[in-house]
Amino acid sequence: MNPSLDKLSKFLRLEAERSYDNRAVVGGLQQMLEPWAEGAKASNLTDSSIELVVSRLRDYGRLSPNSRYESLQGLWNRLRETHPELPDNLLITPPTGDSPPSKDTAVIESDALETTETQEDLPSTPLQESAEEKSAPTAADVEKKQSAPPSPPVALTAPLTTVQGIGPKSAKTLSKLGLENLGDLLWHLPRRYDDYSQLETINRLWYGQDVTVIGTIEKIEMRAVRGGRMKLTEAVVSDGTGSLRVTWFNQPWIANKLKPGRGIVLSGKVDQYLGRLTMNSPEWEPLERHQLHTNRIVPVYPLTAGVSGKWLRRVIHSIVQRLASRVPDPIPAGIRQSADLVPLSIALQQIHFPDDQDQLNKAQHRLAFGEMFLLQLGVLRQKQDWEQLVSEPLQVEDQWLDHFTTNLPYTLTNAQKGALDDIRKDMTSSKPMNRLLQGDVGSGKTVVAAAAIGISTANKAQSAFMAPTSILAEQHFQTLRELLPVSAQIPEDSIRLLIGATPEAEKNEIRQGLEEGSIQVIVGTHALIEDPVNFKRLGLVIIDEQHRFGVEQRAALRDKGQNPNLLVMTATPIPRSLALTVFGDLDLTLLDEMPPGRQPVDTRVLLPRERSRAHVFVDSQIEKGKQAFIIYPLVEGSEKVQAKAAVDEHQTLQENVFPSYKVGLLHGRMRQEEKEQVMDGFRKGEYEVLVSTSVVEVGMDIQNATVMLIEGANHFGLAQLHQFRGRVGRGDSQSYCLLIPDRDDDAENARLTAMQATNDGFELADLDLEQRGPGDFLGTRQSGFAQLRTAQLTDIRLIEKARREATRLFEVDPELTKPDHEALAQELARFWSIEKGEIS
């Protein structure tokens, strides 16, 4: 089977096992398309097959679970037409929760979503128990229920059709929001709130105010406007202090419901027309009904076509009224008390229909803490599982280490010496090392990895070093071939390189050498994890730029040995909040010191109109014998994204801007041998300028390059821009990074100015996490835990609080076997959908 199709089948199989929740890859299947397509081209998969996969998965995240299942099944059947070697039973299981309701649970079905008017007339549901005519319980009312005997378990898995007014058609529409059962409705949290709790009399209203008014309908009429294409309902409402004109567009049924003399509650923004205050399309409810949409903090839910906010709010209110108080709280009472948390039942009611802002804050904190607490418990368990493994100690004497360091071509920094001490201590232990080596670009991670390889080899164990790209793998290979023979006395011919472009005859020779043990060090890409690569005695696995590999890839390499030591490295600074959560099971070593002689890169933000100045500056550096990178966000032009593209601009730069110099082109769609040829030419000085996409983010060590010019800089995160900047400044000369956004936007320019202000990758990483979320740091990593609904991976105070409580509980009952921890154990298993998931 083609290796790219094999990789695709693993993604799809995991997606099927997860009932098509679009989390087989962090960020969704669509996130893996670009790197997969690049690898597919390199593996000679046909363009038609690649295009088929990309087109089918591009909008996968927008589909419902049922549609995702059908889409993947159709994709696989199409692929099998041209690739008969593919298995025919990959996706045989439809998503769970799709069975029709049983006779015991189904009630009257009506297509309440058929028209907007039908939604407005939706009757009270059996679950609601005429809640429209009752007042909602307050937080205090719900708290009283906590001392009552526990109710029977809540049937949260019951289908939506058990709610009167939700028939098959309505249920199908709600499935577009990922809502399949009552539990989904209960956990369909508001995306924001409209605060209509401020009640005012009409004579005190002012323009632009969000407010609630209680009054009486004086008159109301409906008329056609714009040639009959629009129906306008107008009413005059008074409250004894004044009158207010109210209008609704294309809601003709309102005129039939609201008759003169009827009391009404209005909530919305006060507008103005011809000098008079008005309200346009406000939320409204009859005065005699309990207010869900007015006169309170009103939840605003994610919607889809065919679902109105009012209707969904009423449905969710009925579910909350009936079920929230019966949901068991998995967090033990002792932890709730020490962490100052409200019970889950109160939090669920107040997150949907808060009594006031204080109750809403408490509810949000309780739910966010719950998620972070479960995340921390899972991380602690993974760390414990790793520490229970047994590996063979790999020890070296002090004399060996002295020989290694004194034979290096440079002196180690104190940070590198500290990292070596950590690694040596780990490898001496009978437990396998599980360490993350984190260091900024140019901090010297490779020499630390070389020392770990030397320790492994000194104990007659083999080492595997996996990098995400062939360019980076080849660079590490050359570095290790220069360092190890002298410093660690490893024969040069026992250090080999295995990548996709390696000739098949050489691959077979390498595989044989690994199996026999004659090859002690192997450097490569994902080719290392493909069968039949086997090791005689694998003692150390090193993974560079670890966030670019998925769980399966890392586990596949580690499984080729008997609990080998694991060292993962990243040049992407990990913010502290992520180090405590997503990467919390790893021991962390930080290289926070740069080798002596490194000059900070001078960074400038230029406006688009200053582009010619940048080109003149690049020209001046070339005249001094230096080289330059020019980065573009796209490979080729796109109608959807307004940004410059490498292929289009390469010709312009070569012909019009730098006609006297040779301009190279590098991007991810090129074949591997083409990329390596261009990179080798740039390294040898055959090109003065290299035009590239983000493929140069890692792995390019060109000491003669002194300029990094980034076009469309606003399309990149700060952490990624910092990685680009790290491609220059690696020699003795002063280097420069020039950032040109593709539009003159004050907000974007302010963000990019942070690059001017600091060369500290950690400071930029924290800013990036806050502005763009954790996606850039996680890459294709599969986390194994459920999507966070309320918790933020940037909330360091919440993370530390949850970690304290999780650690305290873990010390007492790590397996959660005590009776009062049974509910927590079940919730932890649900939250961590991949129990043995790897966060490394």
Summary of the structure (lengths in Angstrom):
residues: 840
radius of gyration: 31.2
end to end distance: 28.5
largest distance: 97.2
contacts: 2745
relative contact order: 0.08
helix: 44%
strand: 16%
